[in-house]
Amino acid sequence: MHIGCLVYNAALQKALLPREFAVTPIRFLLTACVLFCAGELFADPPQPPLVVDPDWQIELVRSEPDIVTPVACAFDSAGRLLVIESHTHFPPDNYSGPKTDRIHLLADSDGDGSLDDQSIFYEGGIATMGLAILQDNWIAVANRSEVIRIKDSTGDGKADLREVLLRLNTVAEYPHNGLAGLVMGPDGWLYVGQGENFGEPYELIASDGTKQIGGGEGGNIFRIRPDGSNLQRVATGFWNPFGMCFDSAERLWTVGNDPDAMPPCRLLQVVPGGDYGFQFRFGRAGTHPLLAWNGELPGTLPFAAGTGEAPCAVMPVADRLWVTSWGDNRVEAYRLSAEGASWKSQTETIVQGDTDFRPVGIAQAADGSIYVTDWVRRDYSVHQTGRIWRLSRKQSQPDTSASSLPELTTAEKLAQQIAKSNDRLAIFEALDDQDPFVRQAATTALAEQPNLKQIDWSVCQTSGQQIGLLAAWRWLELSDPSSITVTERQRLLRQGLASQFEGTVLLALRWSAERGEQSLLDNIQTLLSRPSISPKLFESAVATISYLKGGTSRGVRDPVREKLLSQLAADTHQSASIRAMAVRMIPADSNQPSDSELLQWAIDSRSDQLVFEIVRLLNARSGDAAINALAELSANDHVTNRNRAAAVSGLAKAKQQQVGLLNRLESESEPEMIREEARRVLADHTATDQSAQPDATDLSGWMKQVGDGGDPEAGGRVFSRSICIRCHAYSGRGATTGPDLTSLGGQTRERLLESILNPSKEVGPLYVPWKILTVDGKVLAGLKTATPGVGQKLSFQGADGEPFLVGLEEIEQHSFSDQSIMPAGLQKTMSIDELRDLLAFLSKTE
């Protein structure tokens, strides 16, 4: 017997041995040897993942040792499957595999439809990520630091020609945030995806010497000619655009990972000049005010759908886009529905595997079958394990090998026409369109105008026109820094910062921060003196000032920004509204200002709004000092009843310690508002007879009781002391695990009530929770939190609002859930009056 015949495999170990015996590789190997010698060891093939879509079936094509750690794959013009085999992506110490990556060639030697012949087509490259088939039998290959093309010119099945098309010069060397995605476009260009590169400066040089430079702006998509000439930037604002494809209507799609604290990963329709919102310079967490993830900022574009975790490839299959989700162990599909000049979709699952199914590459054969590479293990390092699976239509299903995604809509055709237009009147009209993709087309056209420098700021009469002009110049500078001088840029930015339109100012702030324009700090500081500055503009101005002064943005928390906010809040020369907005933005876990300082500001201030925000911050904090400050404000007759009641509500989390004060506040000597709030805090709803309440399914019955009336201010207090605030934010205070509820105003009472009674009926893609099955059989549910897990752990927040960690080694399987993380039965935790008030609060319009 040869020891080399045995493959130490976690799945095999689990199948053969009881869990308590499966301790070490050595112990398993010895036992396996005994069983093998006794003739009792029969290694079963890997169990296939579950095919959820009833139209498809799955079979194993290859497994280790024939293929290990496979990544991208593609079929060439001869119907042969090319598969990248990674050996350089975090190899462990003393790795026994090859020192460079390989590309395997799988062919059908006898025409029976089976890829029975396997050989090594090419060997070489470090951190190889992408493949694309070019004309004349050339094959493009993306390594982290270069894109090459290789060719078998002799017909012996091995590549003998190699040419460098594109080089990436940078100090960053992480394997999968450099060059990665590749796709050959129907327009004759080769499209190349570049990751966020840790925000490090970079230089991309094509074979003809054309160049793109940058750093800090995040991921990009570029294009070159198949011979490596004429390098151009296509779009920006990605995290890591691994997979790309063109559909049957010649739309370009990509999937990319998400930053640390901003799920979901995204399916994006890529258009020329598009900015998809992410910039590494503003922190990898993705939560900085100058970042957008779904088109929230002027000049940025939204995603078509949220995808599963760590999507690696996207490909049109029949009438849907298929996506491989490495992190969620599944193959997904997206059926597109038109939304103006773009598209929206929801996730459908085609294949769902367990924790040892890690799909990466995807390719479609001529017969319509789909081949999927499988990394197998959760760890990033190369591990001598791998699979290739084949998905095929069941015999009863028709052949759907040709992609049949929707044709271009009228709005899409209009956008494409505008993008190529030279009619300035039509371009300026489109800059005011309600559709962000039409506006982007107009911005692209504007950037292409040869006389752009002759367009005076004064001709831009609307917010859309001003944003378009700024965005056109910003894009030109990103693509060609020499296209605009520092003086010209600063003149444009000063005009933008002085604009009456908030959207224009927001874009000018973002551009100022990107270029490190410290010379404009005085202009930005003056924004804080605007008499009617909005919270959004205030937040962005503060973030820009902090970035320009500090030079960095550190994760979810920014100490420079927090210091500035604390200074603004303490400055009695500032208006009360500015101080109130500063207090609103101070994180609850910041130690500045102190609880005693907040208490003194509240006692000294004559501004009801400032005191209100101080009470909200104290409510959000924990600790005896915050509770004592709330207690003092609760009993202070010089504080308005509104703010006293808010302080009383904050005592709910220390009800037992403050029961004496709460009983006094419930006495007849107090105003009714204070008495009622104290009663509500002291009430025990678990002991209340709820038999008179309608059933949760009886929406009309509930509407009769809570559908009208209520006190919005009292409802705000219900929100702040209930489980709601553990997951949701409102006006800058609360958790960000669930949707921010600030913008719910205008929603019908019935819709809001239904979401409380039946929280799983409709769950937005940003807030779909995860189901986690642990190896010891526990089933957990939670939303991924803004704080990454420590070490090899994932961080979640449960339905009770409390965070929890799960070690990667503890996870048997995890996937999206169809059940909301919002707990059912919320109506049972409050009185009818409180629920009525809560609905009045959530439905109010400012």
Buried (B, 14 or more C-beta within 10 A) or exposed (E): EEEEEBEEBBBBBBEBBEEEEBEEEEEBBEBBBEBBEEEEBEBEEBEBBEBBBEBBBBEBBBBBEBBBBBBBBBBBEEEBBBBBBBBBBBBEEEBEBBEBBBBBBBBBEEEEEEBEEBEBBBBBBBBBBBBBBBEEBBBBBBBBBBBBBBBBEEEEEBBEEEEEBBBBEBEBBBBBBBBBBBBBBEEEBBBBBBBBBBBBEBEBBBBBEBEBBBBBBBBBBBBBBBBBEEBBBBBBBBBBBBBBBBBBBEBBBBBBBBBBBBBBBBBBBBBBBBBBBBBBBBBBBBBBBBBBBBBEBBBBBBBBBBBBBBBBBBBBBBBBBBBBBBBBBBBBBBBBEBBBBBBBBEBBBBBBBBBBBBBBBBBBBEEBBBBBBBBBBBBEEBBBBBBBBBBBBEEEEEEBBEBBBBEBBEBBEBBBBBBEBEEBEBBBBBBBBEBBBBBBBBBBBBBBBEEBEEBEBEEBEBBBBBBBBBBBBBBBBBBEEEBBEEEEBBEBBBBBBBBEBBBBBBBBBBBBBBBEBEBBBEBBEEBBEBEEBEBBBBBBBBBBBBBBEBEEBBBBBBEBBBBBBBEBBBEEEBBBBBBBBBBBBBBBEBEBBEBEBBBBBBBEBEBEBBBBBBBBBBBBBEEEBBBBBBBBBBBBEEBEBBBBBBBBBBBBBBBEBBEEBBEEBBEEEBEEBBBBBBBBBBBEEEEEEEEEBBEBEEBEEBBEBBBEEBBBBBBBBBBBBBBBBBBBBBBBBBBBBBBBBBEBEEBEBBEBBBBBBBBBEEBEBBBBBBBBBBBEEEEBBBBBBBBBBEEEBBBBBBBEBEBBBBBBEBBBBBBBBEBBBBBBEBBBBBBBBBBBBBBBBBBBEE
